[in-house]
Amino acid sequence: MDYVSALVPPVVMAVFFIGLIVTIVKSQGGDRKAKEDAAVDAAIARAEAARQQDATTA
């Protein structure tokens, strides 16, 4: 029975990890992709504007 108690934690972790990967893959693309892309583009634009502002004031 010791081998069962030794194998349970890795098996449980593997199941949760596979579930995480499946969730990540399923959430890519679709309706949410445009919203996520827009959020990333906005963050990049803000960072670029802040960098340019710092360059002009320095």
N, C-alpha and C positions, 0 to 999 in steps of 0.2 A: 504493500500500500504506500510505501514511501515514494515510489516512482510516480504514483498518481499525484501526490501532493507536490512533487517536484515539477511536474509537467503542467499543472493547472495555470500558474501565473503566466508562463510564456504563451500558452495557447490563448488565454484571455486577452493578453496584450496584443497578440497577432490579430485576433478577431476585431478588436477596437481599431487597430491600425489600418486594417483592410477597409473597415467601415469609413474611416477618415479619408482614405484615398478615394474611395468610391464617391463620397460626398463632394470632395474637391473636384473630381473629374466631371461629375454631373452638374456642378454649379458653373462650369466654364461655358461660355457662349450663351446662346439663347437670349431671352428678353433682358437679362441682367447685364449682358456683355456691354451694350451701348452705355448703360448707366455707369458701369465700372470704368469704362474707357473715358467717359466724360469727366469723371471724378479725378482720374489720374492726369488727364490733360490739364484740368484746372489747377491741380497741385503743382504740376511742372511749370505752368505759366506763372503762377504766383512766385515760385522759387526763382524763376528766371528774371521776373520783374524786380524782385528784391535784390538779386545779384547785380543787376544793371544799375539800380538805384544806389547801391553801396559803391559801385565803381565810379559813378559820377560825383558822389559826395566826397570821395577820398582824394 
